[in-house]
Amino acid sequence: KVRRYRFHIAYKYKSPDCFQKLSITVNGQSPGPTIIAEQGDTVVVEVQNGLLTENTAVHWHGIRQIGTPWSDGTEGISQCPITPGETFVYKFVVDRAGTYIYHAHYGMQRSAGLYGLIKVAVPEGTVEPFAYDYDRSIVVNDWWHKSTYEQATGLSSVPFAFVGEPQSLLINGRGRFNCSLPSASGAVCNLTNPDCSPSVFTVVPGKTYRFRIACITSLSAISFGFEGHNMTVVEADGYYVKPFVVDSLYLYSGETYSVLVKADQDPSRNYWASVNVVSRKPDTPTGTAILNYYPNHPSRAPPTAPPAGPLWNDTAARLNQSVAIRAHPDHVEAPPAASDRTIVLLNTQNKVDGGHVRWALNNVSFTLPDTPYLVALKYKLKRAFDARPPPESYDYRGYDIRSAPPNPNATSSSSIYRLGFNTTVDVVLQNANTLNPNNSETHPWHLHGHDFWVLGHGAGKFDPSAHPAGVFNLVDPIQKNTVPVHPYGWTALRFRADNPGVWAFHCHVEAHYFMGMGLVFEEGVEKIGRLPDAIMGCGESKRLLRP
Ligand SMILES: O=C1O[C@H]([C@@H](O)CO)C(O)=C1O
């Protein structure tokens, strides 16, 4: 079946947290409309750029784009940007049931509001390994009052100005900033604006709900919970999870989960759904929505304070959750037993080109070229990007991950990792100290074009000479498209390079990708047929369009 959508992208004044700001909307909404499809369907989205003075591109996060690498929506990688007034048609197959995301992949537009959900249902007649009465969706993001232009300018300036902690956390596009703060002086706080009335999830006592929770934050790692209710985690990034019960779930930007919640508490009142910042010292009020027990009034505030969630700096608890996420025993798809190549990536914060603060992998900070890699590689356009291979590893013995980089300087490059088609690749993400003493951050890494097996997480330094069998879970690893690397820790993943195309792999913190925390994999580009003209027209690809 073909599912057709028309997305008109435009700026609009919105007050999602009771402060009026220009937001990038899809058909007037932020979050945009939910794409609803069934596994195997073809989704066609006509994206019309109505931003007047800005380019755009839309990425379908978690959709592997098998056979359609030009529809991945990553500006500079899979396509030229969509210029103002232009319409670009994305067409792809949703080949796996699950909960996915779409969002801008251009500059910092995701943080300006261009995001939404993709819900892919199992084919009719398929039985899932859990039961529920109703299916609901929750999308969480973080929100700033400064424009993304100011943010982006600060990030690329010397001296560096970071985006800082968000003013609010939004649940389904609704939240509330702290308008009683002195720093909020001047900010107009319009609590009666209907844009910022809290989201409500109405439940019928005794029923079981599947909540699909997507985290599309730009910066924040979060904890999410329903006051007084446990959640059974059953799905992550489109894969069934060996169920586990939590009262609070950690989510990292780019991840999706399904949890089951039974409405089994005192039905005479409402409860809070609450979301809090973790991993960075919070300076953002708890984000709330109302879990409304029918027939109480949906806007009746619960009589209690919203849960504050777990301690923000409990790294061990977050690592434990990551380790606990395993494939459902009846749905294990075992990874290849061995890999053909291991790439170890040291994640550091550095200074590049005259003191710009940037992030680097093995001392290389990523810069996007003007010509999309897909076009450059397919048509062998020289000069389009740096053809030297980037480093496979770092000085494991010599580098102290617990200290700021002894030499903060790194280089920047548009070089890429070229993978043998159908080979198995291991990636070890090694976290380290930032430029600031005693500081290491969480980085959610997202891979385009594939799902990977999460072979392991650990605290401290990963020893590349350790025998993989001793440290890797090859029995029941979960497959995901986004996974965190915890502060001072490591994360190992494995994937098969079996999808012809050019694929980004990057930190899903929007500011960090913007600051060079990413890389690109190429595989099987020679197997790709004629590329659509619509992805060309910028950089070196301009000449290909001449008759
Ligand atoms: O990229 C970042 O920069 C700041 C800080 O490290 C320097 O001000 C921060 O918290 C980030 O995540």
The ligand as a MOL file (V3000), in Angstrom:
LIG
                    3D

  0  0  0     0  0            999 V3000
M  V30 BEGIN CTAB
M  V30 COUNTS 12 12 0 0 0
M  V30 BEGIN ATOM
M  V30 1 O 29.6440 20.8670 23.3440 0
M  V30 2 C 29.5590 21.3280 24.4570 0
M  V30 3 O 30.2050 22.4490 24.9140 0
M  V30 4 C 29.7990 22.6970 26.2620 0
M  V30 5 C 30.9360 22.7570 27.2000 0
M  V30 6 O 31.6580 21.5420 27.1670 0
M  V30 7 C 31.8940 23.8700 26.8870 0
M  V30 8 O 31.3340 25.0880 27.1900 0
M  V30 9 C 28.9210 21.5800 26.5630 0
M  V30 10 O 28.3500 21.4070 27.7370 0
M  V30 11 C 28.7710 20.7990 25.4860 0
M  V30 12 O 28.0150 19.7260 25.4160 0
M  V30 END ATOM
M  V30 BEGIN BOND
M  V30 1 2 1 2
M  V30 2 1 2 3
M  V30 3 1 2 11
M  V30 4 1 3 4
M  V30 5 1 4 5
M  V30 6 1 4 9
M  V30 7 1 5 6
M  V30 8 1 5 7
M  V30 9 1 7 8
M  V30 10 1 9 10
M  V30 11 2 9 11
M  V30 12 1 11 12
M  V30 END BOND
M  V30 END CTAB
M  END
